[in-house]
Protein backbone atom coordinates (compact mmCIF):
# COMPACT_ATOMS: atom_id res chain seq x y z
CA UNK A 1 0.00 0.00 0.00
CA UNK A 2 2.79 2.43 0.91
CA UNK A 3 4.62 1.65 -2.33
CA UNK A 4 1.46 2.37 -4.33
CA UNK A 5 1.06 5.72 -2.56
CA UNK A 6 4.71 6.66 -3.20
CA UNK A 7 4.45 5.73 -6.89
CA UNK A 8 1.18 7.66 -7.28
CA UNK A 9 2.69 10.77 -5.66
CA UNK A 10 5.82 10.46 -7.81
CA UNK A 11 3.75 10.17 -10.99
CA UNK A 12 1.61 13.13 -9.94
CA UNK A 13 4.74 15.20 -9.31
CA UNK A 14 6.19 14.37 -12.73
CA UNK A 15 2.85 15.19 -14.40
CA UNK A 16 2.57 18.54 -12.60
CA UNK A 17 6.16 19.44 -13.45
CA UNK A 18 5.61 18.64 -17.14
CA UNK A 19 2.42 20.72 -17.16
CA UNK A 20 4.22 23.63 -15.47
CA UNK A 21 6.96 23.59 -18.12
CA UNK A 22 4.54 23.80 -21.08
CA UNK A 23 5.09 27.30 -22.45
CA UNK A 24 2.75 26.90 -25.43
CA UNK A 25 -0.26 28.65 -23.86
CA UNK A 26 -2.36 26.10 -25.71
CA UNK A 27 -0.58 26.34 -29.05
CA UNK A 28 1.05 23.20 -30.40
CA UNK A 29 3.28 21.76 -27.66
CA UNK A 30 5.52 20.12 -30.28
CA UNK A 31 7.03 23.58 -30.82
CA UNK A 32 9.93 24.75 -28.64
CA UNK A 33 8.24 27.77 -27.07
CA UNK A 34 9.79 30.45 -24.92
CA UNK A 35 7.81 32.45 -22.40
CA UNK A 36 8.08 36.21 -21.86
CA UNK A 37 10.13 35.54 -18.71
CA UNK A 38 12.68 33.67 -20.84
CA UNK A 39 13.10 36.72 -23.03
CA UNK A 40 14.33 38.85 -20.11
CA UNK A 41 17.59 36.91 -20.12
CA UNK A 42 17.61 35.95 -23.81
CA UNK A 43 20.96 36.43 -25.56
CA UNK A 44 19.93 38.56 -28.54
CA UNK A 45 23.58 39.30 -29.38
CA UNK A 46 24.37 35.70 -30.28
CA UNK A 47 20.94 34.75 -31.61
CA UNK A 48 20.82 33.92 -35.33
CA UNK A 49 17.13 33.07 -35.68
CA UNK A 50 14.24 35.44 -36.43
CA UNK A 51 11.72 35.77 -33.61
CA UNK A 52 7.97 35.10 -33.72
CA UNK A 53 5.83 36.74 -31.02
CA UNK A 54 2.33 35.25 -30.71
CA UNK A 55 -0.10 37.21 -28.54
CA UNK A 56 -3.22 35.42 -27.27
CA UNK A 57 -5.50 35.02 -24.28
CA UNK A 58 -7.34 31.92 -23.03
CA UNK A 59 -10.75 33.63 -23.10
CA UNK A 60 -10.43 34.77 -26.74
CA UNK A 61 -12.57 32.77 -29.19
CA UNK A 62 -10.36 33.56 -32.21
CA UNK A 63 -7.29 32.55 -30.18
CA UNK A 64 -8.92 29.24 -29.24
CA UNK A 65 -9.66 28.52 -32.90
CA UNK A 66 -6.08 29.36 -33.94
CA UNK A 67 -4.68 27.21 -31.13
CA UNK A 68 -6.88 24.31 -32.20
CA UNK A 69 -5.72 24.72 -35.80
CA UNK A 70 -2.07 24.78 -34.65
CA UNK A 71 -2.69 21.47 -32.88
CA UNK A 72 -4.78 19.75 -35.58
CA UNK A 73 -3.30 21.20 -38.80
CA UNK A 74 -0.08 22.86 -37.69
CA UNK A 75 2.63 20.49 -38.87
CA UNK A 76 3.88 23.14 -41.31
CA UNK A 77 4.31 25.56 -38.38
CA UNK A 78 6.01 22.86 -36.29
CA UNK A 79 8.41 22.20 -39.17
CA UNK A 80 9.14 25.90 -39.75
CA UNK A 81 9.50 26.66 -36.03
CA UNK A 82 12.99 25.14 -35.85
CA UNK A 83 14.23 28.15 -37.85
CA UNK A 84 12.69 30.66 -35.40
CA UNK A 85 12.64 31.64 -31.76
CA UNK A 86 8.97 31.10 -30.87
CA UNK A 87 7.53 33.23 -28.05
CA UNK A 88 4.00 32.65 -26.75
CA UNK A 89 2.68 35.72 -24.93
CA UNK A 90 -0.53 35.74 -22.96
CA UNK A 91 -2.56 33.63 -20.62
CA UNK A 92 -0.93 33.11 -17.29
CA UNK A 93 2.49 34.36 -18.38
CA UNK A 94 4.05 37.66 -17.37
CA UNK A 95 3.63 40.01 -20.33
CA UNK A 96 4.71 43.46 -19.10
CA UNK A 97 7.77 43.69 -21.36
CA UNK A 98 5.51 43.08 -24.38
CA UNK A 99 2.73 45.53 -23.47
CA UNK A 100 4.22 48.64 -25.12
CA UNK A 101 2.75 50.33 -28.16
CA UNK A 102 5.55 48.94 -30.36
CA UNK A 103 3.91 45.52 -29.91
CA UNK A 104 0.55 46.95 -31.00
CA UNK A 105 1.39 48.62 -34.34
CA UNK A 106 -2.23 48.68 -35.48
CA UNK A 107 -4.08 47.83 -32.27
CA UNK A 108 -4.12 45.48 -29.33
CA UNK A 109 -6.37 42.82 -30.88
CA UNK A 110 -5.63 39.11 -30.49
CA UNK A 111 -4.48 36.76 -31.76
CA UNK A 112 -1.66 38.93 -33.09
CA UNK A 113 1.64 37.72 -34.51
CA UNK A 114 4.70 39.93 -34.89
CA UNK A 115 8.07 39.04 -36.34
CA UNK A 116 11.43 40.38 -35.22
CA UNK A 117 15.01 40.24 -36.40
CA UNK A 118 17.37 37.97 -34.44
CA UNK A 119 18.54 41.04 -32.47
CA UNK A 120 14.95 41.65 -31.30
CA UNK A 121 14.13 44.58 -33.59
CA UNK A 122 10.46 44.32 -34.53
CA UNK A 123 9.69 44.13 -38.24
CA UNK A 124 6.23 45.61 -38.65
CA UNK A 125 6.63 45.36 -42.43
CA UNK A 126 6.04 41.60 -42.18
CA UNK A 127 2.26 41.25 -42.16
CA UNK A 128 -0.50 38.80 -43.02
CA UNK A 129 -0.52 39.61 -46.73
CA UNK A 130 -3.74 37.68 -47.34
CA UNK A 131 -5.58 39.13 -44.36
CA UNK A 132 -7.60 42.22 -43.57
CA UNK A 133 -5.33 45.28 -43.96
CA UNK A 134 -7.07 46.86 -40.97
CA UNK A 135 -5.72 44.00 -38.80
CA UNK A 136 -2.40 43.32 -40.49
CA UNK A 137 -1.00 40.98 -37.82
CA UNK A 138 -4.13 38.85 -37.33
CA UNK A 139 -3.93 35.26 -38.57
CA UNK A 140 -6.82 32.80 -38.78
CA UNK A 141 -5.04 29.52 -39.53
CA UNK A 142 -1.82 27.62 -39.06
CA UNK A 143 -1.37 27.67 -42.85
CA UNK A 144 -1.49 31.52 -42.84
CA UNK A 145 1.12 31.54 -40.09
CA UNK A 146 3.37 29.04 -41.91
CA UNK A 147 3.20 31.16 -45.08
CA UNK A 148 4.11 34.28 -43.09
CA UNK A 149 6.98 32.42 -41.42
CA UNK A 150 8.34 31.41 -44.84
CA UNK A 151 8.12 35.02 -46.06
CA UNK A 152 9.68 36.32 -42.84
CA UNK A 153 12.51 33.82 -43.10
CA UNK A 154 13.28 34.99 -46.64
CA UNK A 155 13.19 38.68 -45.66
CA UNK A 156 15.07 38.34 -42.41
CA UNK A 157 17.69 35.97 -43.76
CA UNK A 158 18.39 38.29 -46.69
CA UNK A 159 18.46 41.31 -44.37
CA UNK A 160 20.98 39.70 -42.02
CA UNK A 161 23.46 38.62 -44.71
CA UNK A 162 26.43 40.86 -45.39
CA UNK A 163 26.09 42.90 -48.58
CA UNK A 164 29.00 40.99 -50.18
CA UNK A 165 26.94 37.78 -49.98
CA UNK A 166 23.89 39.24 -51.68
C-alpha positions, 0 to 999 in steps of 0.5 A, spaced: 500 500 500 505 504 501 509 503 495 502 504 491 502 511 494 509 513 493 508 511 486 502 515 485 505 521 488 511 520 484 507 520 478 503 526 480 509 530 481 512 528 474 505 530 471 505 537 474 512 538 473 511 537 465 504 541 465 508 547 469 513 547 463 509 547 457 510 554 455 505 553 449 499 557 452 495 552 448 498 552 441 502 546 439 506 543 444 511 540 439 514 547 438 519 549 442 516 555 445 519 560 450 515 564 455 516 572 456 520 571 462 525 567 458 526 573 453 528 577 459 535 573 459 535 571 452 541 572 448 539 577 442 547 578 441 548 571 439 541 569 436 541 567 429 534 566 428 528 570 427 523 571 432 515 570 432 511 573 437 504 570 438 499 574 442 493 570 445 488 570 451 485 563 453 478 567 453 479 569 446 474 565 441 479 567 435 485 565 439 482 558 441 480 557 434 487 558 432 490 554 437 486 548 435 488 549 428 495 549 430 494 542 434 490 539 428 493 542 422 499 545 424 505 540 422 507 546 417 508 551 423 512 545 427 516 544 421 518 551 420 519 553 427 525 550 428 528 556 424 525 561 429 525 563 436 517 562 438 515 566 443 507 565 446 505 571 450 498 571 454 494 567 458 498 566 465 504 568 463 508 575 465 507 580 459 509 586 461 515 587 457 511 586 451 505 591 453 508 597 449 505 600 443 511 597 439 507 591 440 501 593 437 502 597 431 495 597 429 491 595 435 491 590 441 487 585 438 488 578 439 491 573 436 496 577 433 503 575 430 509 579 430 516 578 427 522 580 429 530 580 427 534 575 431 537 582 435 529 583 437 528 589 432 520 588 430 519 588 423 512 591 422 513 590 415 512 583 415 504 582 415 499 577 413 498 579 406 492 575 405 488 578 411 484 584 412 489 590 412 485 593 418 488 588 422 495 586 419 498 581 424 491 577 425 492 570 422 486 565 422 489 559 420 496 555 421 497 555 414 497 563 414 502 563 419 506 558 416 506 562 409 508 568 413 513 564 417 516 562 410 516 570 407 519 572 414 525 567 413 526 569 406 526 577 408 530 576 415 535 571 412 536 576 406 536 582 411 541 579 415 546 577 410 552 581 409 552 585 402 558 581 399 553 575 400 547 578 396 
